[in-house]
Amino acid sequence: MVGTYASAIAITVVAVLLGRGICVLAGQDGSSWLSPAVGFAALMVLCETAVSLPGRGWTAVAAVVLACAVALWIVVRRGSRRPSILDGLLVTAAALIAVSIPFLANARVGVLGISLLNDTHWHLILAEGLLHPAIKPVDYGVGYPLGPHAVAAVFAQGLGSSVDRTLTGVLMATPILTGLTALGALADISRARRVLVAVLAAIPYLAAAWYIQSAFKEPILTLLLLGLVLVLQEGRRERFSRPIAAMVPAGVLIAGVIADYSYPGLVWPVGTVAFWGVLELTVGGGWRHLRPLARRLRSAVPAIGVGLLVLAVLVAPEIGRLHAFWVSNSGSSAAGSGGVASSPLANLAGPLRTLEGLNIWLSGDFRFAPTNVLLAGFFAGFAAVVLAFGVVSAYARRHLPWLGAMVALTLVFVYSKHAYTPYVAAKAMVIPASLLVLGSGGALMRWLDTARWGSVTTVGVAAATIVFFVYSLQSSYLVLANAFVGPDNHLNELRSLRPLVHGRPTLTLFYDDYVQWELLGVQVSSPLLASVIPAPVQRVKPWSFGQPLFFTSVSASTLNQFDYVITTRWAAGGAPPPNFHLVGGSRSYQVWHRVGPTPPFRVLPSPGAPGAILDCRRVTEREISRKKGFAMVTPDPREFTVAPLVPGSSEKVVLRLPPGEWDISLPFTSDQAVTVRGGGLSVSLPPNLDRLGSVWPVGRIRTTGTPVTLTLKMSDPGLIASTSQYFSPESMIAEQATPAQAVPLHRACGRYVDWYELT
């Protein structure tokens, strides 16, 4: 927790300081809120460049400290003005509370989006690889942009934190910086109103949806585009009397876009500038003053050259990566989709509805429509009316940069929706979110700031303003309160097992998307993940989602490629081949060491189960029993139905078992811990958000043959109500605590066979 919040605050402070230094050096008076966006863009470029130098992390930390010292010296020496500190503190505090809602709802701080969008494990490995080049993950493609990853890696090094905590800090800092930057477009309204608009612009509905998935590229791009709009608006207000003061920050922001999104990200800033120029010539009346405009452009050529030079210098270290990314994606403009452009939906349930992009959407899961579709449509239509009001207001006030951005972002979304997959279109829908809120909410507040309160129109606008902000904030709250926050129990256990496998090729037979991050430094493979050493499941035991894995899920030849195998600690998981020896484990896992080659075992067809009954009434299985060889037999597992739970609820499971000792296991996912009591057990199963397909140990019970009642209760964090938290079990498994036994094949008829070997 400390590392996450320290990272978020440190990144925010450093970005603001760097941005102020750059803006003041470029000739601004320092009173603008442009610095957060400019500073974060510069921070990404600086960290990504410095972390590749000798010394890696510590070199980058030193570069950031030096840059901050220089920025502070510039600001102090030039005696620049500053924006309202009180405004900044209010927005920072409110945004920090908002981004903390997922942690309050789950009563823990951890990686966001576990089981919702598990791409984060690749980003964590990529960030760690910047500090330790020996780590070579299977990533999204050569030349993938690493600006945000570099920030996470460098601040992890400097703060002595872990990369996963600092990456979450980057996610938290982005809305804070967005809210601070939004203040720059709201200076003409009263403090309370501008703070409220800035907070909503910090984390509108779709930005909140991306935040809870640990998806950071699109929100960062929004921050940088907001900064660019502010640069153009401030420059226009001054009639670009100080062109360098606009061109230098613009160059830094565009370099940040490339560091965050590579070349596909240029579509948005280029489109914004282009359509702003068109609006200036048409709506702004520039076509009537072409000669003065031409003279002004000629006089600005040196400043434009300085801005381009700044951009070229900042982008120069990335030229090789840009070219590699272009080649690896065949020049596709959808490359910024994170390598999933070929997957139509990725983690979506279906294409997002366009109305959802208007940021009033009363659903805790952005992938699905609200329960009351009619009400949702009404409020989305209301948001569209408010947006139209914002557009008219921007036209009247000649806020042409914002209008240009809206045209560009809308056209990019429309094109993405028709030319690319729904997943890419969803990304294009997220990027305008904060700008939409800024235009809509800002227009309402400006009206109220100047309106006569005795008129019916003003009362109507006030009512519309209340409805707009209440339901917009409620929409964001619903998403944040229903976030998935990863527990660290399995992470800590797996990290404790790393010394046992000595960095050797290791096969994991459970479903954990983060296992290559959790066992970082180990050559890890899994049948369910892209791995350096492939480990396909056997055709005779095909795997489908939600089914567990066993030693017999893969062939003997596959097992021979690995020195170690890690399984979950559940008794009914089947007997390992005889050349695998248990060398250690933890509460949930066991580590097996392979000694010598694995015998060529065979299995009965049994999808989803470690073995099957050898039914000698069937011709094919009777023929197996007549062959020479032996079978590894175990007690037949028993299964019992377990119902789902919500936080604070409980249920009883009655086990009717023969006398003896029985090992109890349970495949489940749960946002909170679950206690199991009865039959001599009193255990707490830790939260688990791994995908279905892994079975976890509960404990051992002893029965005399009478029914045993187990009571399961799900913990309730009791902080913030959430409708997404469940204990979702499959059947409880009981297996008699009897060791596996090798018997001749002719004696295996009617018995539960894990595997058999012919001799």
C-alpha positions in Angstrom: 0.0 0.0 0.0 2.7 2.5 1.0 4.7 1.8 -2.2 1.6 2.4 -4.4 0.5 5.7 -2.8 4.1 6.9 -2.5 4.6 6.2 -6.2 1.4 8.0 -7.2 2.2 11.1 -5.2 5.9 11.2 -6.2 5.0 10.8 -9.9 2.4 13.6 -9.6 4.9 16.0 -7.9 7.7 15.3 -10.3 5.5 15.7 -13.4 4.2 19.1 -12.1 7.7 20.3 -11.3 9.2 19.2 -14.6 6.3 20.7 -16.5 6.6 24.0 -14.8 10.3 24.2 -15.5 9.8 23.4 -19.2 6.9 25.9 -19.6 8.8 28.7 -17.8 11.9 28.0 -19.8 9.8 28.3 -22.9 8.7 31.7 -22.0 5.4 31.2 -20.1 4.7 33.2 -16.9 4.0 30.0 -14.9 0.4 30.7 -14.1 -1.0 28.0 -16.4 -2.0 24.4 -15.4 -0.4 23.1 -18.5 2.6 21.8 -16.5 1.1 18.4 -15.4 0.6 17.2 -18.9 3.9 18.6 -20.2 5.8 17.3 -17.2 4.4 13.7 -17.5 5.2 13.6 -21.2 8.8 14.7 -20.4 9.0 12.2 -17.6 8.1 9.3 -19.9 10.7 10.4 -22.5 13.4 11.0 -19.8 12.8 7.7 -18.0 12.7 5.6 -21.2 15.9 7.1 -22.5 17.9 7.1 -19.2 17.0 3.6 -18.2 18.6 2.2 -21.3 22.0 3.8 -20.3 24.7 2.0 -18.3 23.6 1.8 -14.7 20.0 1.3 -15.8 17.6 2.1 -13.0 20.0 4.2 -10.8 21.1 6.2 -13.8 17.5 7.0 -14.6 16.8 7.9 -11.0 19.8 10.3 -11.0 18.6 11.8 -14.3 15.1 12.4 -12.9 16.5 14.0 -9.7 18.9 16.2 -11.7 16.0 17.3 -14.1 13.8 18.2 -11.1 16.7 20.2 -9.6 17.2 22.1 -12.8 13.4 22.7 -13.2 13.2 24.0 -9.6 16.2 26.3 -10.3 14.6 27.7 -13.4 11.3 28.4 -11.7 12.9 30.0 -8.7 15.4 32.0 -10.7 12.8 33.5 -13.0 10.4 34.3 -10.2 7.5 32.9 -12.2 3.9 33.1 -11.2 2.0 30.0 -10.2 -1.6 28.7 -10.5 -3.7 28.4 -7.4 -2.2 25.9 -5.0 -5.6 25.5 -3.2 -7.2 24.5 -6.5 -4.5 22.0 -7.1 -4.8 20.5 -3.6 -8.6 20.2 -3.8 -8.5 18.5 -7.2 -5.6 16.2 -6.1 -7.3 15.2 -2.9 -10.7 14.5 -4.6 -9.1 12.5 -7.5 -6.9 10.5 -5.0 -10.1 9.6 -3.1 -11.8 8.6 -6.3 -9.0 6.3 -7.5 -8.9 4.8 -4.0 -12.5 3.6 -4.2 -11.5 0.1 -5.6 -9.1 -0.5 -2.8 -11.6 0.6 -0.2 -14.3 -1.7 -1.7 -11.9 -4.7 -1.6 -10.1 -3.8 1.7 -6.7 -4.2 0.0 -4.4 -2.5 -2.4 -3.1 -4.5 -5.3 -3.0 -5.0 -9.0 -6.2 -3.7 -10.7 -8.2 -5.7 -13.2 -7.2 -9.2 -12.2 -9.5 -11.6 -14.1 -11.0 -8.7 -16.0 -8.0 -7.8 -18.2 -4.9 -9.8 -17.4 -2.6 -8.0 -20.0 -1.0 -6.3 -17.0 1.3 -9.3 -16.4 3.1 -8.6 -19.7 3.4 -4.9 -18.8 4.9 -5.8 -15.4 7.5 -8.1 -17.1 8.2 -5.4 -19.7 8.8 -2.8 -17.0 11.0 -5.2 -15.0 12.9 -6.0 -18.1 13.9 -2.3 -18.4 15.8 -2.7 -15.1 17.1 -6.1 -15.8 17.7 -6.7 -19.6 18.3 -10.4 -19.0 14.5 -10.7 -18.7 13.2 -11.3 -22.2 9.4 -11.7 -22.1 7.2 -12.8 -24.9 5.8 -9.4 -25.4 3.4 -7.5 -27.7 5.9 -7.1 -30.5 9.3 -5.5 -31.3 9.4 -1.8 -30.6 6.4 -1.7 -28.3 6.2 1.8 -26.6 7.6 1.7 -23.1 7.2 5.2 -21.8 4.8 4.4 -19.0 6.7 1.2 -18.2 9.9 3.2 -17.8 8.2 5.6 -15.3 7.1 2.6 -13.3 10.5 0.9 -13.4 12.4 4.1 -12.5 10.2 5.1 -9.6 10.3 1.5 -8.3 14.1 1.7 -8.3 14.1 5.1 -6.6 11.5 4.4 -4.0 12.6 0.9 -3.2 9.2 -0.4 -4.2 8.1 -3.2 -6.5 7.2 -2.7 -10.1 3.6 -3.9 -9.6 3.1 -1.3 -6.9 4.6 1.6 -8.9 2.7 0.6 -12.1 -0.5 1.0 -10.1 0.9 4.3 -8.9 1.2 5.4 -12.6 -2.4 4.4 -13.1 -3.4 6.5 -10.0 -1.3 9.5 -11.0 -2.8 9.8 -14.5 -6.3 10.9 -13.4 -4.8 13.3 -10.8 -2.7 14.9 -13.5 -5.6 15.0 -15.9 -7.7 16.8 -13.3 -5.0 19.3 -12.6 -4.5 20.0 -16.3 -8.3 20.4 -16.8 -8.1 23.4 -14.3 -6.2 25.3 -17.0 -9.4 25.3 -19.2 -11.6 26.5 -16.3 -9.9 29.6 -15.0 -12.9 31.8 -16.0 -15.4 30.1 -13.5 -15.6 30.2 -9.7 -13.4 27.9 -7.6 -16.0 25.4 -6.4 -17.4 24.9 -9.9 -14.1 24.5 -11.7 -12.9 22.1 -9.0 -16.0 20.0 -9.6 -15.6 20.0 -13.4 -11.9 19.1 -13.1 -12.6 16.2 -10.8 -15.2 14.8 -13.1 -12.8 15.3 -16.1 -10.1 13.5 -14.1 -12.0 10.2 -14.1 -15.2 10.1 -16.2 -17.0 6.8 -16.8 -14.9 5.2 -19.5 -11.7 6.5 -18.0 -12.7 4.8 -14.8 -13.5 1.6 -16.7 -10.0 1.6 -18.2 -8.4 2.5 -14.8 -9.9 -0.5 -13.0 -8.5 -2.8 -15.8 -4.9 -1.4 -15.3 -5.2 -0.1 -18.9 -3.1 3.0 -18.9 -2.2 3.9 -22.5 -5.5 5.5 -23.5 -5.9 7.6 -20.3 -2.4 8.9 -20.7 -3.1 9.8 -24.3 -6.1 11.7 -23.1 -4.0 13.6 -20.6 -1.5 14.6 -23.4 -4.3 15.6 -25.8 -5.9 17.7 -23.1 -2.5 19.5 -22.7 -2.3 20.1 -26.4 -5.7 21.6 -26.5 -4.7 23.9 -23.6 -1.5 24.9 -25.4 -3.5 25.9 -28.5 -6.2 27.7 -26.5 -3.7 29.7 -24.4 -1.7 30.6 -27.5 -4.9 31.6 -29.4 -5.9 33.8 -26.5 -2.6 35.6 -26.7 -2.8 35.7 -30.5 0.4 33.6 -30.4 2.4 36.6 -29.3 4.9 34.2 -27.7 5.1 31.4 -30.3 8.0 29.5 -28.6 5.9 29.4 -25.4 3.4 27.3 -27.3 5.7 25.3 -29.7 8.1 23.9 -27.0 5.3 22.4 -24.8 3.6 21.1 -27.9 6.8 19.4 -29.0 7.2 17.8 -25.6 3.5 16.6 -25.6 3.8 15.0 -29.0 7.0 13.3 -28.0 5.1 12.0 -25.0 2.4 10.7 -27.3 5.0 8.6 -29.1 6.5 7.3 -25.9 3.1 6.2 -24.7 1.4 5.0 -28.0 4.1 4.9 -30.6 3.3 6.1 -34.1 -0.5 5.3 -34.1 -0.9 7.8 -31.3 0.0 10.6 -33.7 -3.4 10.3 -35.4 -5.1 12.2 -32.5 -2.8 15.2 -32.1 -2.3 15.6 -35.8 -6.0 15.5 -36.4 -6.6 17.9 -33.5 -4.2 20.5 -35.0 -5.5 20.0 -38.5 -9.2 20.5 -37.7 -8.4 23.4 -35.4 -6.6 25.0 -38.4 -9.6 24.4 -40.6 -11.9 25.9 -38.0 -9.7 28.9 -37.6 -9.8 29.5 -41.4 -13.6 29.1 -41.5 -15.4 29.7 -38.2 -12.6 31.9 -36.9 -12.7 34.1 -40.0 -9.1 33.5 -40.9 -10.1 33.3 -44.6 -10.8 37.0 -44.5 -7.3 37.9 -43.2 -5.1 35.6 -45.2 -2.3 38.1 -45.7 -1.9 39.1 -42.0 -2.1 35.4 -41.2 0.6 34.6 -43.7 2.8 37.3 -42.2 2.2 35.9 -38.7 3.1 32.4 -39.8 6.3 33.7 -41.4 7.3 35.5 -38.2 6.6 32.2 -36.2 8.8 30.1 -38.4 11.8 30.3 -36.0 9.5 29.2 -33.1 8.0 26.4 -35.2 11.6 25.3 -35.9 12.4 25.3 -32.2 9.4 23.2 -31.5 10.2 20.7 -34.2 13.8 20.6 -33.0 12.6 19.8 -29.4 10.4 17.1 -30.8 13.2 15.7 -33.0 15.7 15.6 -30.1 13.2 13.9 -27.7 12.1 11.3 -30.4 15.6 10.6 -31.7 16.4 7.8 -29.2 13.1 6.1 -30.2 13.7 6.1 -34.0 14.9 2.5 -33.9 11.9 1.3 -31.8 9.5 3.2 -34.0 10.8 1.6 -37.1 10.8 -1.9 -35.5 7.2 -1.4 -34.3 6.2 -0.2 -37.8 7.8 -3.3 -39.4 6.4 -5.7 -36.8 2.9 -4.4 -37.3 3.2 -3.9 -41.1 2.6 -0.2 -40.7 -0.9 -0.8 -39.3 -2.5 2.1 -37.6 -4.2 -0.3 -35.2 -0.8 -1.3 -33.7 -1.6 0.8 -30.7 -4.3 -1.6 -29.8 -1.8 -3.5 -27.7 -1.3 -6.4 -30.0 -4.9 -7.6 -30.0 -6.2 -5.9 -33.1 -6.7 -9.4 -34.6 -8.9 -10.4 -31.6 -12.4 -8.9 -32.4 -13.5 -8.6 -28.8 -10.6 -9.4 -26.5 -12.1 -9.0 -23.0 -15.3 -7.3 -24.2 -18.6 -9.1 -24.1 -19.6 -7.3 -27.3 -19.1 -4.0 -29.1 -19.5 -1.0 -26.7 -22.6 1.1 -27.3 -21.8 4.6 -28.7 -24.0 6.2 -26.1 -21.7 4.8 -23.4 -19.0 7.2 -24.5 -21.1 10.1 -23.3 -20.1 9.1 -19.7 -23.5 8.7 -18.1 -23.9 4.9 -18.0 -25.4 3.4 -14.9 -23.7 0.1 -15.0 -21.0 -1.2 -12.7 -19.5 -3.3 -15.6 -18.8 -1.2 -18.7 -19.0 -4.3 -20.9 -22.8 -4.7 -20.3 -25.8 -2.5 -20.6 -27.5 -1.3 -17.3 -30.4 -3.3 -15.9 -32.8 -0.6 -16.9 -32.0 0.0 -20.5 -34.8 2.5 -21.0 -33.5 4.7 -18.1 -29.9 4.3 -19.4 -31.0 5.5 -22.9 -32.8 8.5 -21.3 -29.7 9.6 -19.4 -27.4 9.0 -22.3 -29.7 11.1 -24.5 -29.6 13.8 -21.8 -25.8 13.7 -21.8 -25.9 14.1 -25.6 -28.1 17.2 -25.2 -25.6 18.6 -22.7 -22.8 17.9 -25.1 -24.6 19.8 -27.9 -25.0 22.7 -25.4 -21.2 22.5 -24.8 -20.5 22.6 -28.5 -22.7 25.6 -29.1 -21.1 27.3 -26.1 -17.6 26.5 -27.4 -18.5 27.9 -30.8 -19.9 31.1 -29.2 -16.7 31.6 -27.1 -14.5 30.6 -30.0 -12.9 27.7 -28.1 -11.8 26.3 -31.5 -9.0 24.0 -30.3 -11.5 22.1 -28.2 -13.9 21.9 -31.1 -11.1 20.8 -33.4 -10.2 18.0 -31.0 -13.9 16.9 -30.8 -14.1 16.7 -34.6 -10.8 14.8 -34.9 -11.6 12.4 -32.0 -15.1 11.7 -33.3 -13.9 10.9 -36.8 -11.2 8.6 -35.5 -13.8 6.8 -33.4 -16.2 6.5 -36.4 -13.4 5.2 -38.6 -12.1 2.7 -36.0 -15.7 1.4 -35.5 -16.1 0.6 -39.2 -12.5 -0.3 -40.1 -11.2 -2.2 -37.0 -12.4 -4.6 -34.3 -14.8 -3.6 -31.5 -11.8 -3.7 -29.1 -9.9 -1.1 -31.1 -13.1 1.0 -31.4 -13.6 0.9 -27.6 -10.1 2.3 -27.2 -10.9 5.1 -29.6 -14.1 5.8 -27.5 -12.1 6.1 -24.3 -9.7 8.8 -25.4 -12.3 11.7 -25.8 -13.9 11.0 -22.4 -12.3 13.7 -20.3 -12.5 16.3 -23.1 -16.2 15.6 -23.5 -16.8 16.2 -19.8 -14.6 19.3 -19.8 -16.7 20.8 -22.6 -20.1 19.8 -21.4 -19.6 20.4 -17.7 -17.6 23.6 -18.2 -20.3 25.0 -20.4 -23.0 24.4 -17.8 -20.9 26.0 -15.0 -20.0 29.0 -17.1 -23.7 29.6 -17.7 -24.4 29.5 -14.0 -21.5 31.8 -13.2 -23.0 34.6 -15.4 -26.7 33.9 -15.3 -29.5 35.9 -13.7 -30.9 33.6 -11.0 -34.4 35.1 -11.2 -35.1 33.6 -14.6 -36.8 30.3 -15.4 -34.0 29.4 -17.9 -31.3 29.7 -15.2 -33.3 27.4 -12.9 -33.7 24.9 -15.7 -29.9 25.0 -16.4 -29.2 24.6 -12.7 -31.4 21.6 -12.5 -29.8 20.1 -15.6 -26.4 20.8 -14.1 -27.2 18.9 -10.9 -28.6 16.0 -12.9 -25.5 15.9 -15.2 -22.9 15.9 -12.4 -24.8 13.6 -10.0 -25.3 10.9 -12.6 -21.9 11.3 -14.2 -20.2 11.0 -10.8 -22.5 8.1 -9.9 -21.6 6.3 -13.2 -17.9 6.6 -12.4 -18.5 5.5 -8.8 -20.3 2.3 -9.9 -17.3 1.3 -12.0 -14.8 2.1 -9.4 -16.7 0.3 -6.6 -17.0 -2.9 -8.6 -13.4 -3.1 -9.5 -11.3 -6.3 -9.1 -8.2 -5.9 -7.0 -5.7 -8.7 -7.0 -4.8 -10.4 -3.7 -1.1 -11.1 -3.2 -1.4 -14.5 -1.4 -0.5 -16.6 -4.4 2.1 -14.1 -5.5 3.9 -14.4 -2.2 3.7 -18.2 -2.1 5.0 -18.6 -5.7 7.8 -16.1 -5.0 8.8 -18.2 -2.0 9.2 -21.2 -4.3 11.6 -19.6 -6.7 14.7 -20.8 -4.9 13.5 -24.4 -5.2 13.5 -24.5 -9.0 16.9 -22.8 -9.4 15.9 -20.9 -12.5 15.5 -24.1 -14.5 12.7 -24.8 -17.0 9.6 -25.2 -15.0 6.1 -26.3 -16.0 3.1 -25.0 -14.1 -0.1 -27.1 -14.1 -2.6 -24.5 -12.9 -4.3 -21.5 -14.5 -2.6 -18.3 -13.5 -2.1 -15.5 -16.1 0.4 -13.8 -13.8 2.6 -16.9 -13.1 5.4 -15.7 -15.4 5.5 -12.5 -13.4 5.2 -14.2 -10.1 8.0 -16.6 -11.0 10.1 -13.9 -12.6 13.6 -15.1 -13.3 12.4 -18.7 -13.9 11.9 -20.2 -17.4 8.2 -20.8 -16.9 5.8 -22.6 -19.3 2.2 -23.6 -19.1 -0.2 -25.3 -21.4 -2.5 -22.3 -21.1 0.0 -19.5 -21.8 2.3 -18.5 -24.6 5.7 -19.9 -23.5 9.2 -20.2 -24.8 8.9 -24.0 -24.3 5.5 -25.1 -25.7 3.6 -27.5 -23.5 0.5 -28.6 -25.4 -2.2 -30.7 -23.7 -2.6 -34.3 -25.0 -5.3 -35.0 -27.6 -6.7 -37.7 -25.5 -7.3 -35.2 -22.6 -8.5 -32.1 -24.3 -8.7 -29.0 -22.1 -11.6 -26.5 -22.0 -12.1 -23.4 -19.9 -12.7 -24.1 -16.3 -11.1 -27.5 -16.2 -8.0 -28.3 -14.1 -4.7 -29.6 -15.3 -2.8 -32.7 -14.2 0.5 -34.4 -14.9 -1.4 -36.5 -17.3 -2.6 -33.5 -19.2 0.7 -33.4 -21.1 2.7 -36.2 -22.6 5.8 -37.8 -21.2 7.9 -36.2 -23.9 6.6 -32.8 -22.9 7.4 -33.4 -19.2 11.0 -34.4 -20.2 11.6 -30.8 -21.4 11.2 -29.5 -17.8 13.3 -30.0 -14.7 10.5 -29.0 -12.3 6.7 -29.0 -12.2 4.6 -26.9 -9.9 1.1 -28.1 -9.1 -1.6 -26.9 -6.7 -1.7 -28.9 -3.5 -4.8 -31.0 -3.9 -5.0 -34.7 -3.2 -7.3 -35.6 -6.1 -5.0 -34.1 -8.7 -3.6 -37.5 -9.7 -0.4 -39.4 -9.1 2.8 -38.0 -10.7 5.0 -40.3 -12.8 7.5 -42.2 -10.7 10.5 -40.1 -11.7 9.0 -36.9 -10.2 9.9 -36.3 -6.5 8.4 -33.8 -4.2 11.1 -31.3 -3.1 9.0 -28.6 -1.3 5.9 -26.4 -1.5 3.8 -23.9 0.3 0.2 -23.8 1.6 -1.3 -23.9 -1.9 1.5 -25.4 -4.2 3.8 -28.3 -4.5 7.2 -28.4 -6.3 8.2 -31.6 -8.1 11.7 -32.4 -9.4 12.2 -34.6 -12.4 14.9 -37.3 -12.0 15.7 -39.0 -15.2 13.5 -39.5 -18.2 9.7 -39.8 -17.8 8.4 -43.3 -18.7 6.0 -43.2 -21.7 2.7 -43.5 -19.7 -0.7 -43.7 -21.2 -4.1 -42.4 -20.0 -7.7 -43.2 -20.4 -9.9 -40.5 -22.1 -11.0 -38.3 -19.1 -11.4 -34.6 -20.0 -11.5 -32.5 -16.8 -10.5 -35.3 -14.5 -7.1 -36.8 -13.5 -8.2 -40.3 -14.4 -11.1 -42.6 -15.0 -12.5 -45.9 -14.1 -11.1 -48.8 -16.2 -14.4 -50.2 -17.4 -13.5 -53.7 -18.6 -17.0 -54.2 -19.9 -16.0 -52.1 -22.9 -14.0 -53.9 -25.5 -11.2 -51.3 -25.8 -10.6 -51.1 -22.1 -10.9 -54.9 -21.6 -8.1 -55.2 -24.2 -6.0 -52.7 -22.2 -6.4 -54.9 -19.1 -5.1 -57.9 -20.9 -1.8 -56.3 -21.8 1.3 -56.5 -19.8 2.0 -53.5 -17.7 0.8 -51.8 -14.5 -1.7 -49.1 -13.7 -1.4 -46.3 -11.0 -4.7 -46.4 -9.2 -6.1 -44.0 -6.6 -9.4 -43.8 -4.7 -12.3 -42.5 -6.7 -12.9 -38.8 -5.9 -16.3 -37.8 -4.6 -17.9 -34.5 -5.5 -20.4 -32.3 -3.6 -22.3 -29.2 -4.7 -21.4 -25.9 -3.2 -23.5 -22.8 -3.8 -22.1 -19.3 -4.5 -21.8 -16.7 -1.7 -21.8 -12.9 -1.5 -19.8 -11.0 1.2 -21.1 -11.7 4.7 -23.2 -14.7 3.7 -22.7 -18.4 4.5 -23.9 -21.9 3.6 -23.6 -25.4 4.8 -22.4 -28.4 2.8 -23.1 -31.9 4.1 -20.5 -34.6 3.2 -21.7 -38.2 3.3 -18.5 -40.3 3.2 -17.4 -43.7 4.3 -15.3 -43.9 7.5 -11.7 -42.8 7.3 -9.6 -39.7 6.6 -10.5 -37.5 3.6 -8.7 -34.7 1.9 -11.0 -31.9 0.8 -10.2 -29.6 -2.1 -12.2 -26.9 -3.8 -12.0 -25.1 -7.2 -13.2 -21.5 -6.7 -12.7 -17.8 -7.2 -13.5 -15.3 -4.5 -12.9 -11.6 -4.0 -12.7 -12.1 -0.2 -11.4 -14.8 2.1 -13.8 -17.7 2.9 -13.7 -19.5 6.2 -14.5 -23.3 6.4 -15.5 -24.8 9.7 -16.7 -28.3 10.7 -15.4 -31.8 10.7 -12.4 -30.7 12.7 -11.5 -28.0 10.2 -11.2 -24.3 10.9 -9.4 -22.7 8.0 -9.5 -19.5 6.0 -9.2 -19.8 2.2 -7.5 -16.7 0.9 -9.0 -14.6 -1.8 -8.4 -16.0 -5.3 -9.1 -14.2 -8.6 -7.2 -16.6 -10.9 -9.3 -17.9 -13.7 -11.3 -21.1 -13.1 -9.3 -24.2 -13.8 -7.3 -24.5 -10.6 -8.2 -26.6 -7.5 -7.1 -25.4 -4.0 -6.6 -27.4 -0.8 -9.1 -27.0 2.0 -7.9 -29.6 4.6 -8.3 -33.1 5.9 -11.3 -34.4 7.8 -11.9 -37.6 9.7 -15.3 -39.3 9.6 -16.8 -42.3 11.3 -19.3 -42.7 8.5 -21.8 -40.2 9.8 -22.5 -37.0 7.8 -20.1 -34.2 8.2 -21.3 -30.6 7.9 -19.0 -27.9 6.7 -20.0 -24.2 7.1 -18.5 -21.8 4.5 -18.7 -18.0 5.1 -17.4 -15.3 2.8 -15.8 -12.3 4.5 -17.3 -8.8 4.2 -14.9 -5.9 3.9 -17.7 -3.7 5.1 -16.1 -0.5 3.6 -17.9 0.3 0.3 -20.8 -1.7 -1.1 -19.9 -3.7 -4.3 -22.2 -5.8 -6.4 -19.4 -7.6 -8.2 -17.9 -9.6 -5.3 -18.7 -13.3 -5.1 -17.4 -16.6 -3.9 -17.9 -18.7 -7.0 -17.2 -22.4 -6.4 -17.4 -25.5 -8.4 -18.0 -28.9 -6.8 -16.2 -29.6 -3.6 -13.9 -32.7 -4.1 -13.2 -35.3 -1.4 -10.6 -38.1 -1.8 -9.7 -40.7 0.7 -6.3 -40.1 2.2 -4.7 -43.3 0.7 -1.5 -43.3 -1.3 -1.6 -44.1 -5.0 -0.9 -47.8 -5.7 0.7 -49.5 -8.7 -1.2 -52.7 -9.7 -1.0 -55.0 -12.7 -3.3 -54.0 -15.5 -5.4 -57.2 -15.2 -6.2 -56.2 -11.6 -7.2 -52.6 -12.5 -10.6 -53.3 -13.8 -13.3 -51.3 -12.0 -10.7 -49.1 -10.3 -9.8 -45.4 -10.8 -6.7 -45.3 -13.0 -4.6 -42.1 -13.2 -2.3 -43.5 -15.8 -0.9 -46.8 -16.9 2.4 -48.0 -18.5 2.8 -51.0 -20.8 5.9 -53.2 -20.4 
